[in-house]
Amino acid sequence: MASPSLTTAGPEHEARPLAARTWRGIDWLVLACYLAVAVALTWHLWSDPAVMAPTYGAPPVRPDIYLSAWSMRYAAMAIEHGRLPALVTTAMNAPQGINAMWNTTMLLPSVVLTPVTLLAGPQVSLTILTTLGFAGSAATMFVVLRRWGVGTGAAAFAGALFGFSPALLMASEDHYQLQFAVLAPLIIDAALRIATGRGRLVRTGIWLGLLVSAQIFISEELLVDTAIAGFLMVAVLMASRPSQALDRSGSALAGLAVAVGVTLVISGYALWVQFHGPLTEHGSPWGLTQWGSQPADFVTAPDNVLFH
């Protein structure tokens, strides 16, 4: 795969992504394999999805899972009564309540899966979310790499490496909001298309804003991780082609401004509630020495991962 170049968009740059989107039977087979592996990884949950939950291999069920199940039920009850879930609610931690934006309430998936929650219960919704987290994360990475001209075999391997990585395997034990990494490759793809001029400025900016807004209501923590990765990729690209980067800077900033504008329109109020509304958090509730990472953690897989 050739490195992305910082060039002005034109017919030749519109043609390459279009060619990459020409799907063949092998591409659909790759996606089907991702889904099959995701179901295989979660088969114990599907044996009785209404009551089964991850337990780190042994009981009891972790508290974070109960919080996620509560979030699913809370959103479903709100939708059932004809309203969206409140961003500040006393339905938990009464009488003080909680700021939903400061908690892992996964508001967007909870709303989308409301029909499942009402019909079958919140744990079924969480099992669906976990399965889609594995298969969907692998699929979006595969689609993005194919869009940028990566061969089918390499893209399929990279998608599997991302979608079934140690990070997502560990997150699936109780951190649903981090395991559902479906939007991360799409966000970076949109950012790179803006930076390189391979997408229509306004349309790609709107698309990036929609993706970022959706990720805010899934997991802001994962959004920060994605932003760091995207920033590093764009920085390396700019450093390798400084003159082209300078020529592209004006239009790239305009596309970014469109994305920021869309994000603020959709999620600006929710972010204001998070940082300036009731029950706003100050500082970290966790001990950084206890929950921090060592440098070796970035290259050392957990013991329960099959391939190190």
Buried (B, 14 or more C-beta within 10 A) or exposed (E): EEEBBBBEBEEEBEEEBEEBEEEEEEBEEBBEBBBEBBBEBBEEBBEEBEEBBBBEEEEEBBEBBEBBBBBBBBBBBBBEEEEEBBBBBEBBEEEEBBBBBBBBBBBBBBBBBBEBBBEBBBBBBBBBBBBBBBBBBBBBBBBBBBBBBBEBEEBBBBBBEBBBBBBBBBBBBBBBBBBBBBBBBBBBBBBBBBBBBBBBBEEBBBBBBBBBBBBBBBBBEBBEBBBEBBEEBBEEBBEEBEEBBEBBEEBBEBBBEBBBBBBBEBBEEBBEBBEEBEBEEEEEEEEEEEEEEEEEEEEEBEEEEEEE
